[in-house]
Amino acid sequence: MNPMKETKRIIKMKNKNRISKMAALFVGLACFMQAATAQNNVLRSVGASLQYAQEDISYLVEAYNDIQKAYRHERTSNSPRMWLYRSMVYSRVWYKRSNGKFASEDLTSAGLTSGLSMQKFYEHPGPKKDDDIYEASLEVGNSFATLYNESNSLLQRSNDSLISYDSLVMYMELGSYLFDKLDTSAVRKFSNNGITKSAVTERLMYFVAKSDNIETKKRIFGASIKSGELNAMAYEGLSLVYLGEGDTAKAESMLMTAYKNNPQEKEMFNVLKNFYISSNQTDKLLDVVEEMINIDSTNSSYFYLRGKLRDDVLKEHSLARMDYKKAIELDEFNYDAYFDLGANIVSYETMKWRNMKVNARTEADRNKADEGLLNVYRTAEEYLLIATENTEYGVNDKRNLYQALYVVYSELDNPGKAQYYRSMKEYLEN
């Protein structure tokens, strides 16, 4: 065989093989591009369908079906846009979950799915398009709303034993996360409906307190305390965990430190008070407050707290009134002192005059008792009305304040004002 011809033949075969491999490569690349394009088209279809889903539910059904495909496909299952669109779809489906078009779907946790998907979008380590980031800023409020509403439906069970507080903890942890992503306008909108960050946090703390999971309590209560946020429920919850573990000293040390660093916080004092009462150490609590007074005798909060202790625990009501008055003397804006002084007068100072009236032997004595009683109620009225100037009272405090004023005006024979405060109280109760 001619060596030259053989060499040419071998070279020709190699070139042919190279061309075949390149052709196969191009075919494979084309298939890959086609598959990727197809999945991107699915996501684009979801976005397009969502634009019309409000007017026509068939578009929402289409978006729902398409997002399932994108969620299951390996090329889009973890893309930021897929998580964003999934959150958007489920936040809309939640409101339509009873529609017959979704009858075959299990949408009992659609709100949770929306919230988790939005969290996945924000925490995705990959690059995000500016349009998607902007879209998320507009949509996170919808995701939070459905999550919050769904937690309400879980909470409204007829029997407390049927409520899964561990699940509700998960809901509100996620809700707290999403609330932090809201823009100023959305925060204002929710706040106008009574849903603030502090309300969400309080709700979370309540669910954690009701949970049976000790590790969850330690983690969430502990994180709240370490953050520097003074949340009385977190301190109380963690102290109960320590007490359950038999570590009374650790619980006491934690609460004492928090109280001494924040003596003006009434709720923190109440937590410490409850701790000492439950452990039969009320004398120790009085020692703590009096120690604080000895350190700073110009602090209105210390005298107010000693008054509360004497009023609620020691039942030394006349001494409590003296402390409240001293607190007001030191700080004319100590609204709590006005409130509790007025309430104390209504509950206890009036008893002296009522007893005098019952034991009166002459008409003059009865008239004197009646006049004394009216003067006491007028004094209580003065203190309680000043307390109404406090714009920071919560629902419970307002309700108790209006109840006290209702009693005062009923005794002062002022039916108009009595009815007004009764109506205010009933409004808060409803």
C-alpha positions as CSV (number, residue, x, y, z in Angstrom):
1,M,0.0,0.0,0.0
2,N,1.2,3.5,-0.8
3,P,2.4,5.1,2.4
4,M,1.3,8.5,1.2
5,K,-2.2,7.5,0.4
6,E,-2.6,5.7,3.8
7,T,-1.5,8.8,5.7
8,K,-4.1,10.9,3.8
9,R,-6.8,8.4,4.6
10,I,-6.0,8.5,8.3
11,I,-6.0,12.3,8.4
12,K,-9.4,12.3,6.5
13,M,-10.9,9.9,9.1
14,K,-9.7,12.0,12.0
15,N,-11.2,15.2,10.5
16,K,-14.5,13.3,9.9
17,N,-14.6,12.2,13.6
18,R,-13.8,15.7,14.8
19,I,-16.7,17.1,12.8
20,S,-19.0,14.4,14.1
21,K,-18.1,15.3,17.7
22,M,-18.6,19.0,17.1
23,A,-21.9,18.4,15.5
24,A,-23.0,16.3,18.5
25,L,-21.8,19.1,20.8
26,F,-23.8,21.7,19.0
27,V,-26.9,19.5,19.1
28,G,-26.5,18.9,22.8
29,L,-25.9,22.7,23.4
30,A,-29.0,23.5,21.3
31,C,-31.1,21.0,23.4
32,F,-29.8,22.6,26.6
33,M,-30.6,26.1,25.4
34,Q,-34.0,24.9,24.2
35,A,-34.8,23.4,27.7
36,A,-33.5,26.5,29.5
37,T,-35.5,28.7,27.2
38,A,-38.6,26.6,27.8
39,Q,-38.3,26.9,31.5
40,N,-37.7,30.7,31.3
41,N,-40.8,30.9,29.2
42,V,-42.8,29.1,31.9
43,L,-41.7,31.7,34.4
44,R,-42.5,34.5,32.0
45,S,-45.9,32.9,31.6
46,V,-46.4,33.0,35.4
47,G,-45.6,36.7,35.4
48,A,-48.0,37.4,32.6
49,S,-50.8,35.4,34.1
50,L,-50.4,37.2,37.4
51,Q,-51.1,40.5,35.8
52,Y,-54.7,39.4,34.9
53,A,-55.3,37.0,37.8
54,Q,-57.3,39.6,39.8
55,E,-59.9,40.0,37.0
56,D,-60.1,36.4,35.8
57,I,-59.4,33.4,38.1
58,S,-58.5,31.2,35.1
59,Y,-55.3,33.2,34.8
60,L,-54.6,32.5,38.5
61,V,-55.1,28.8,37.8
62,E,-52.7,28.9,34.9
63,A,-50.1,30.8,37.0
64,Y,-50.6,28.2,39.8
65,N,-50.1,25.2,37.4
66,D,-47.0,26.9,35.7
67,I,-45.3,27.7,39.0
68,Q,-45.6,24.0,40.0
69,K,-43.7,23.1,36.8
70,A,-41.1,25.7,37.5
71,Y,-40.8,24.6,41.1
72,R,-40.2,20.9,40.1
73,H,-37.8,21.5,37.2
74,E,-34.2,21.3,38.1
75,R,-33.3,24.4,36.0
76,T,-35.7,26.7,37.8
77,S,-36.4,25.0,41.1
78,N,-34.0,27.3,43.0
79,S,-33.9,30.5,41.0
80,P,-34.7,33.8,42.8
81,R,-37.5,34.6,40.3
82,M,-39.2,31.3,40.8
83,W,-39.3,31.9,44.6
84,L,-40.6,35.4,44.1
85,Y,-43.3,34.2,41.7
86,R,-44.2,31.3,43.9
87,S,-44.8,33.6,46.8
88,M,-46.9,35.9,44.7
89,V,-49.0,33.0,43.3
90,Y,-49.7,31.5,46.8
91,S,-50.5,34.8,48.4
92,R,-53.2,35.2,45.8
93,V,-54.4,31.6,45.8
94,W,-54.9,31.8,49.6
95,Y,-57.8,34.1,49.1
96,K,-59.3,31.9,46.4
97,R,-58.5,28.5,48.1
98,S,-62.2,27.7,48.5
99,N,-62.9,28.2,44.8
100,G,-63.9,25.0,43.1
101,K,-61.1,25.4,40.6
102,F,-58.6,24.6,43.4
103,A,-60.7,21.8,44.9
104,S,-58.1,19.1,44.2
105,E,-55.3,21.1,45.8
106,D,-54.2,21.1,49.5
107,L,-54.0,24.8,50.2
108,T,-54.3,24.7,54.0
109,S,-50.8,26.2,54.3
110,A,-50.8,28.5,51.3
111,G,-50.0,31.5,53.5
112,L,-47.0,29.7,55.0
113,T,-45.8,28.6,51.5
114,S,-46.0,32.2,50.3
115,G,-44.0,33.5,53.3
116,L,-41.3,30.8,53.1
117,S,-41.0,31.4,49.3
118,M,-40.5,35.1,49.9
119,Q,-37.9,34.4,52.5
120,K,-36.1,32.1,50.0
121,F,-36.1,34.9,47.5
122,Y,-34.5,37.3,49.9
123,E,-31.9,34.8,51.3
124,H,-31.0,33.4,47.9
125,P,-27.2,33.8,47.5
126,G,-27.3,34.3,43.7
127,P,-27.7,37.5,41.8
128,K,-31.2,39.0,41.6
129,K,-32.5,41.3,38.8
130,D,-33.4,44.9,39.9
131,D,-36.9,44.4,38.6
132,D,-37.4,41.4,40.9
133,I,-36.0,43.2,43.9
134,Y,-38.4,46.0,43.3
135,E,-41.3,43.6,42.7
136,A,-40.5,41.8,46.0
137,S,-40.6,45.1,47.9
138,L,-44.1,45.6,46.7
139,E,-45.2,42.0,47.2
140,V,-43.8,41.2,50.7
141,G,-46.7,42.9,52.3
142,N,-49.2,40.5,50.6
143,S,-47.1,37.6,51.7
144,F,-47.0,38.8,55.3
145,A,-50.8,39.5,55.3
146,T,-51.7,36.0,54.1
147,L,-49.2,34.4,56.6
148,Y,-50.7,36.5,59.4
149,N,-54.3,35.7,58.5
150,E,-53.5,32.0,58.2
151,S,-52.0,32.1,61.7
152,N,-55.2,33.6,62.9
153,S,-57.3,30.8,61.4
154,L,-55.0,28.3,63.2
155,L,-55.4,30.2,66.5
156,Q,-59.2,30.3,66.3
157,R,-59.7,26.7,67.3
158,S,-62.6,25.9,69.6
159,N,-60.3,23.9,72.0
160,D,-56.9,25.1,73.1
161,S,-55.6,21.6,73.1
162,L,-56.1,21.5,69.3
163,I,-53.9,24.5,68.7
164,S,-50.3,23.8,67.7
165,Y,-48.3,26.5,69.3
166,D,-45.1,25.1,67.8
167,S,-46.6,25.7,64.4
168,L,-47.7,29.2,65.4
169,V,-44.2,30.0,66.6
170,M,-42.9,29.1,63.1
171,Y,-45.5,31.4,61.5
172,M,-44.7,34.4,63.7
173,E,-40.9,34.0,63.4
174,L,-41.4,34.1,59.7
175,G,-43.8,37.0,60.1
176,S,-41.3,39.0,62.1
177,Y,-38.7,38.4,59.4
178,L,-41.1,39.5,56.6
179,F,-42.3,42.6,58.6
180,D,-38.7,43.8,58.7
181,K,-38.7,43.8,54.9
182,L,-41.7,46.1,54.6
183,D,-41.3,49.6,53.3
184,T,-42.5,52.6,55.3
185,S,-45.8,52.8,53.5
186,A,-46.6,49.2,54.2
187,V,-45.6,49.5,57.8
188,R,-47.9,52.5,58.2
189,K,-50.8,50.6,56.5
190,F,-50.4,47.6,58.9
191,S,-50.0,49.9,61.9
192,N,-53.3,51.6,61.1
193,N,-54.9,48.2,61.6
194,G,-53.1,47.5,64.9
195,I,-50.4,45.3,63.4
196,T,-47.0,46.8,64.4
197,K,-43.6,45.3,64.8
198,S,-44.0,45.3,68.6
199,A,-47.4,43.6,68.2
200,V,-45.9,40.9,66.0
201,T,-43.1,40.4,68.6
202,E,-45.6,40.2,71.4
203,R,-47.6,37.7,69.5
204,L,-44.5,35.6,68.9
205,M,-43.5,35.7,72.5
206,Y,-47.0,34.6,73.5
207,F,-46.8,31.6,71.2
208,V,-43.4,30.7,72.4
209,A,-44.6,30.9,76.0
210,K,-47.5,28.5,75.1
211,S,-45.2,26.1,73.3
212,D,-44.0,22.9,75.0
213,N,-40.6,23.0,73.2
214,I,-38.0,24.0,75.8
215,E,-35.2,24.5,73.2
216,T,-37.5,26.8,71.2
217,K,-38.1,28.8,74.4
218,K,-34.4,29.1,75.1
219,R,-33.5,30.0,71.6
220,I,-36.2,32.7,71.0
221,F,-36.4,34.2,74.5
222,G,-32.6,34.1,74.7
223,A,-32.2,35.8,71.3
224,S,-34.7,38.6,72.3
225,I,-32.8,39.3,75.5
226,K,-29.3,39.2,73.8
227,S,-30.6,41.7,71.2
228,G,-30.8,44.3,73.9
229,E,-34.6,44.6,73.4
230,L,-36.4,44.9,76.8
231,N,-39.2,42.5,76.3
232,A,-40.8,41.5,79.6
233,M,-42.4,38.4,78.2
234,A,-39.0,37.1,77.0
235,Y,-37.5,37.6,80.5
236,E,-40.5,36.0,82.2
237,G,-40.5,33.1,79.7
238,L,-36.8,32.3,80.1
239,S,-37.0,32.6,83.9
240,L,-39.8,30.0,83.9
241,V,-37.6,27.7,81.9
242,Y,-34.8,28.1,84.4
243,L,-37.2,27.5,87.3
244,G,-38.4,24.4,85.5
245,E,-34.8,23.2,85.4
246,G,-34.4,23.9,89.1
247,D,-32.1,26.8,88.6
248,T,-33.8,29.5,90.7
249,A,-30.7,31.5,91.3
250,K,-30.1,31.9,87.6
251,A,-33.7,33.0,87.0
252,E,-33.5,35.5,89.9
253,S,-30.1,36.9,88.8
254,M,-31.3,37.5,85.2
255,L,-34.6,39.2,86.3
256,M,-32.8,41.3,89.0
257,T,-30.2,42.6,86.5
258,A,-32.9,43.5,84.0
259,Y,-35.0,45.3,86.6
260,K,-32.1,47.3,88.1
261,N,-31.0,48.4,84.6
262,N,-34.6,49.4,83.7
263,P,-36.4,50.4,87.0
264,Q,-38.8,52.7,85.1
265,E,-40.3,49.8,83.2
266,K,-43.5,48.8,84.9
267,E,-43.8,45.5,83.0
268,M,-40.3,44.4,84.0
269,F,-41.1,45.2,87.7
270,N,-44.3,43.1,87.4
271,V,-42.3,40.1,86.1
272,L,-39.9,40.4,89.1
273,K,-42.8,40.9,91.4
274,N,-44.6,37.7,90.1
275,F,-41.3,35.8,90.4
276,Y,-40.9,36.7,94.1
277,I,-44.6,36.2,94.9
278,S,-44.6,32.7,93.3
279,S,-41.5,31.8,95.4
280,N,-42.9,33.4,98.6
281,Q,-40.2,36.1,98.8
282,T,-42.2,39.3,98.8
283,D,-40.0,40.7,101.6
284,K,-37.1,40.4,99.3
285,L,-38.9,42.4,96.6
286,L,-39.6,45.2,99.1
287,D,-35.9,45.2,100.0
288,V,-34.9,45.6,96.4
289,V,-37.2,48.6,95.8
290,E,-36.1,50.3,99.0
291,E,-32.5,49.7,98.1
292,M,-33.1,51.6,94.9
293,I,-34.8,54.4,96.8
294,N,-31.8,54.7,99.1
295,I,-29.5,55.0,96.1
296,D,-31.6,57.7,94.4
297,S,-34.4,59.3,96.4
298,T,-35.3,61.7,93.6
299,N,-36.4,58.9,91.2
300,S,-40.2,59.0,90.7
301,S,-40.3,55.5,89.3
302,Y,-38.9,53.9,92.5
303,F,-41.6,55.5,94.7
304,Y,-44.3,54.5,92.2
305,L,-43.1,50.9,92.2
306,R,-43.0,50.7,96.0
307,G,-46.6,52.0,96.0
308,K,-47.6,49.3,93.5
309,L,-45.9,46.7,95.8
310,R,-47.7,48.0,98.8
311,D,-51.0,48.2,96.9
312,D,-51.0,44.9,95.1
313,V,-49.0,42.6,97.4
314,L,-48.7,43.9,100.9
315,K,-52.2,45.4,101.0
316,E,-50.9,48.6,102.7
317,H,-53.2,50.9,100.7
318,S,-52.7,54.1,102.7
319,L,-49.0,53.8,102.5
320,A,-49.3,53.1,98.8
321,R,-51.2,56.4,98.3
322,M,-48.3,58.2,100.0
323,D,-45.9,56.7,97.6
324,Y,-48.0,57.5,94.6
325,K,-48.2,61.2,95.7
326,K,-44.4,61.3,96.2
327,A,-43.9,59.9,92.8
328,I,-46.2,62.6,91.3
329,E,-44.3,65.3,93.3
330,L,-41.0,64.1,91.8
331,D,-42.4,63.8,88.3
332,E,-45.7,65.5,87.3
333,F,-45.8,63.4,84.1
334,N,-45.8,60.0,85.9
335,Y,-49.2,59.0,84.5
336,D,-49.0,55.6,86.1
337,A,-48.9,57.2,89.5
338,Y,-51.9,59.3,88.7
339,F,-53.8,56.3,87.4
340,D,-53.0,54.0,90.4
341,L,-53.6,56.7,92.9
342,G,-57.0,57.5,91.5
343,A,-57.9,53.7,91.3
344,N,-56.6,53.3,94.9
345,I,-58.9,56.1,96.1
346,V,-61.9,54.6,94.3
347,S,-61.3,51.2,95.7
348,Y,-60.1,51.9,99.3
349,E,-60.4,55.5,100.4
350,T,-64.1,55.5,99.7
351,M,-64.6,52.6,102.2
352,K,-63.9,54.9,105.2
353,W,-66.8,57.2,104.2
354,R,-69.1,54.4,103.3
355,N,-68.5,52.8,106.7
356,M,-69.1,56.1,108.4
357,K,-72.4,56.5,106.5
358,V,-73.5,53.0,107.5
359,N,-72.7,53.7,111.2
360,A,-74.1,57.2,111.2
361,R,-76.7,57.8,114.0
362,T,-77.8,61.2,113.0
363,E,-78.8,62.9,109.8
364,A,-75.9,65.3,110.2
365,D,-73.5,62.4,110.4
366,R,-75.0,60.9,107.2
367,N,-74.7,64.2,105.4
368,K,-71.1,64.5,106.5
369,A,-70.4,61.0,105.2
370,D,-72.1,61.8,101.9
371,E,-70.1,65.0,101.4
372,G,-66.9,63.2,102.3
373,L,-67.6,60.5,99.8
374,L,-68.3,63.0,97.0
375,N,-65.0,64.9,97.8
376,V,-63.1,61.6,97.6
377,Y,-64.6,60.8,94.2
378,R,-63.9,64.3,93.0
379,T,-60.2,63.8,94.0
380,A,-60.1,60.5,92.2
381,E,-61.6,62.1,89.2
382,E,-58.9,64.7,89.1
383,Y,-56.1,62.0,89.1
384,L,-57.8,59.7,86.7
385,L,-58.4,62.4,84.1
386,I,-54.8,63.4,84.1
387,A,-53.9,59.7,83.5
388,T,-56.1,59.8,80.3
389,E,-53.5,62.2,78.8
390,N,-51.1,59.2,78.5
391,T,-51.1,58.2,74.8
392,E,-49.0,55.2,75.4
393,Y,-51.4,53.0,77.4
394,G,-52.3,49.7,75.9
395,V,-55.8,48.2,75.6
396,N,-55.9,46.7,79.1
397,D,-54.8,49.9,80.8
398,K,-57.3,52.0,78.9
399,R,-60.1,49.6,79.7
400,N,-59.3,49.7,83.4
401,L,-58.9,53.5,83.3
402,Y,-62.3,53.9,81.6
403,Q,-63.9,51.5,84.1
404,A,-62.6,53.5,87.0
405,L,-63.9,56.8,85.5
406,Y,-67.3,55.1,84.8
407,V,-67.6,54.3,88.5
408,V,-66.5,57.8,89.5
409,Y,-69.1,59.6,87.4
410,S,-71.8,57.1,88.4
411,E,-71.1,58.0,92.0
412,L,-71.0,61.8,91.2
413,D,-74.4,61.4,89.5
414,N,-73.2,62.4,86.1
415,P,-74.9,59.9,83.8
416,G,-73.7,61.5,80.6
417,K,-70.0,61.1,81.4
418,A,-70.6,57.8,83.1
419,Q,-72.2,56.4,79.9
420,Y,-69.4,57.9,77.8
421,Y,-66.7,56.0,79.6
422,R,-68.8,52.9,79.8
423,S,-69.1,53.1,76.0
424,M,-65.3,53.6,75.6
425,K,-64.7,50.6,77.8
426,E,-67.1,48.4,75.9
427,Y,-65.6,49.5,72.5
428,L,-62.2,48.2,73.6
429,E,-63.7,45.0,74.8
430,N,-65.2,44.4,71.4
